[in-house]
Amino acid sequence: MRTTVGRLTHASGFTLLEVLVATTLLFVAVASLAGLSVMATQANAHAKTTTFAALLAARKIEELRALPWGYDALGNPRSDAGLATSPSDALEQNTSGYCDFLDTSGVSLGGGVSPPAQTAFVRRWSIQPLPSNPANALVFQVVVRRLRSGTSAAVVFPDEAALATVRTRTGT
């Protein structure tokens, strides 16, 4: 009889409380990993959009660099040369001639002031003479922003791109 009572008091296994604590810890760990997975997915989506926006900006910089740069008799850039100086606020607001709208594939939907319905990105650019050498150098700036309704134009999101470069004149 003594052996049977001894076995019952030394029975191995987990109590209900231990099982509940272990289950709670497991649930908290899995929930944390699920949240981390969601954050990683969002970060990947932002990185994809940022890379695409940078490529769209680089494409426009190359288009601007390929335009002819002509001068009038006074040494000022000619407006018919393709590199006319932009308004000072061309990067902050949609300005005809210094803005275009792109769909999700990066295909241009045209320019203007109002974006068409399929617009996913707004690309704005600025052409300004370099202050230290206005006759021989131009500064190109391009900003690509995702179109979001209800946001200010001054708000810059982490998945948008801005590039700048300087083009110099080597001869007249």
CORGI-V752128 format. One record per residue. OMEGA is omega in whole degrees, 0 to 359 (NA if undefined). Layout:
omega->(OMEGA & OMEGA)
This chain:
omega->(180 & 181 & 180 & 179 & 179 & 179 & 181 & 180 & 180 & 181 & 179 & 181 & 182 & 175 & 180 & 179 & 179 & 178 & 179 & 179 & 180 & 179 & 178 & 178 & 179 & 180 & 179 & 179 & 180 & 179 & 178 & 179 & 178 & 177 & 178 & 178 & 178 & 179 & 179 & 178 & 178 & 179 & 177 & 179 & 177 & 179 & 178 & 180 & 179 & 179 & 180 & 178 & 178 & 177 & 177 & 178 & 179 & 178 & 180 & 176 & 180 & 176 & 179 & 180 & 181 & 181 & 178 & 182 & 182 & 182 & 173 & 183 & 180 & 180 & 178 & 178 & 178 & 180 & 180 & 182 & 179 & 182 & 178 & 178 & 182 & 172 & 185 & 182 & 183 & 180 & 183 & 182 & 180 & 181 & 181 & 182 & 181 & 182 & 169 & 184 & 185 & 176 & 184 & 178 & 181 & 179 & 181 & 177 & 181 & 181 & 180 & 183 & 182 & 181 & 173 & 185 & 185 & 185 & 175 & 182 & 172 & 180 & 180 & 178 & 182 & 175 & 182 & 174 & 176 & 185 & 182 & 180 & 189 & 182 & 187 & 182 & 176 & 177 & 175 & 175 & 179 & 177 & 176 & 181 & 171 & 178 & 178 & 180 & 176 & 178 & 178 & 179 & 181 & 181 & 177 & 181 & 184 & 181 & 177 & 187 & 174 & 179 & 177 & 176 & 179 & 175 & 180 & 179 & 180 & 180 & 181 & NA)
